[in-house]
Amino acid sequence: MKKLLLIAGIFCITLPVFAQDMELFHRFQDDKLSMPMVPSGLSFPEFQLLERSVTLMDMAAGIAFPGYISFKAKEPVAGYAAMGARVLGYAGALYELYRFDEVGAATMANNRTDRAVGYATAGILAASFLFDWVYGKVQLEKKQEAIRFKYRLKN
């Protein structure tokens, strides 16, 4: 158990050092450097929303920081909901670790309650990440489409 925690700790510390933003599809131009034509009525928060995108690096950050993608899409309620679900999942995982140290693996494997808590914990953690990722991405794209429609911008 100590070796597993040590490996996980080293991984979490060294991951940001080697992290680079990855894209699945080749870009023909770097849209972060080219200056787009900005309509006269476009506000700065709307411009910021148009320039945001959800990349693989954001997905990785969403694992470490619950609600990251929802907050990036300016959806704080969904971000806090994802954060609360992740805290609940972490509490279940800590309970499972406590029970493991208390009664051992053999007793936990035969106890239906411990198995149910373990499956529920894993489900809550996975669901909170997937909710944050999918909901945040969809909301960001909806807001971007609304801004493009409002100012008649091409994609």
Secondary structure, DSSP 8 states (H G I E B T S, - for coil): -HHHHHHHHHHHHHHHHH-----SS--SS-TTTS-----TT--HHHHHHHH----HHHHHHHHHSTTHHHHHTT-HHHHHHHHHHHHHHHHHHHHHHHHHHHH-HHHHHH-HHHHHHHHHHHHHHHHHHHHHHHHHHHHHHHHHHHHHHHHT---
